[in-house]
């Protein structure tokens, strides 16, 4: 945390609960002016990935292989199954 942010946090802690909530809401609205933007970007990413699969540009990995590799990784984290 930067010194500036630490100062703001220290000052914010001295506010009443209502003032803290108002400050949080205001900062959140500033940081995330469009709360649906993340959802739209993720939807776009899903469509892009699906198009790559359908076109044959990429190949999917069979579920059995994913599960096997996941189990190996969980059992032995030093195992690297993909480069």
C-alpha positions in Angstrom: 0.0 0.0 0.0 1.4 3.4 -0.9 1.8 6.1 1.8 -1.0 8.1 0.2 -3.4 5.1 0.4 -2.3 4.4 3.9 -3.1 8.0 4.9 -6.5 7.7 3.3 -7.2 4.4 5.0 -6.2 5.9 8.4 -8.5 8.8 7.9 -11.3 6.6 6.6 -11.2 4.5 9.7 -12.0 7.6 11.8 -15.2 8.2 9.9 -18.6 7.1 11.1 -20.0 3.8 9.7 -22.4 5.7 7.5 -19.5 7.9 6.1 -17.3 4.8 5.6 -20.1 3.1 3.6 -20.6 6.3 1.5 -16.9 6.5 0.9 -16.7 2.8 -0.1 -19.7 3.2 -2.5 -18.1 6.3 -4.1 -14.7 4.7 -4.5 -16.2 1.6 -5.9 -18.3 3.5 -8.4 -15.2 5.4 -9.5 -13.0 2.2 -9.8 -15.8 0.2 -11.5 -17.9 2.7 -13.4 -19.5 -0.1 -15.4 -20.1 -3.1 -13.2 -21.3 -5.2 -16.1 -18.1 -4.6 -18.1 -16.4 -7.6 -16.5 -19.3 -9.9 -17.4 -19.3 -8.6 -21.0 -15.6 -9.2 -21.4 -15.9 -12.7 -20.0 -18.8 -13.4 -22.4 -16.7 -12.1 -25.3 -13.8 -14.4 -24.2 -16.1 -17.4 -24.1 -17.4 -16.7 -27.6 -13.8 -16.3 -28.9 -12.7 -19.6 -27.4 -15.8 -21.4 -28.7 -15.1 -20.0 -32.2 -11.5 -21.3 -32.0 -12.8 -24.7 -31.1 -15.5 -24.8 -33.8 -13.0 -23.6 -36.5 -10.5 -26.2 -35.5 -7.9 -23.6 -34.7 -7.5 -25.2 -31.3 -8.3 -28.7 -30.0 -10.1 -29.4 -26.7 -8.6 -31.7 -24.1 -10.6 -34.7 -23.2 -12.2 -34.6 -19.8 -10.6 -37.8 -18.7 -7.1 -36.4 -19.5 -7.9 -33.2 -17.6 -9.1 -35.1 -14.6 -6.1 -37.4 -14.7 -3.6 -34.5 -14.9 -5.5 -32.6 -12.2 -5.3 -35.6 -9.9 -1.5 -36.0 -10.6 -1.0 -32.3 -9.8 -3.0 -32.5 -6.6 -1.1 -35.6 -5.5 2.3 -34.4 -6.5 2.6 -30.6 -7.2 6.1 -31.1 -8.6 4.6 -33.0 -11.6 4.3 -30.8 -14.7 2.1 -32.3 -17.4 2.0 -29.4 -19.7 4.7 -27.1 -21.1 
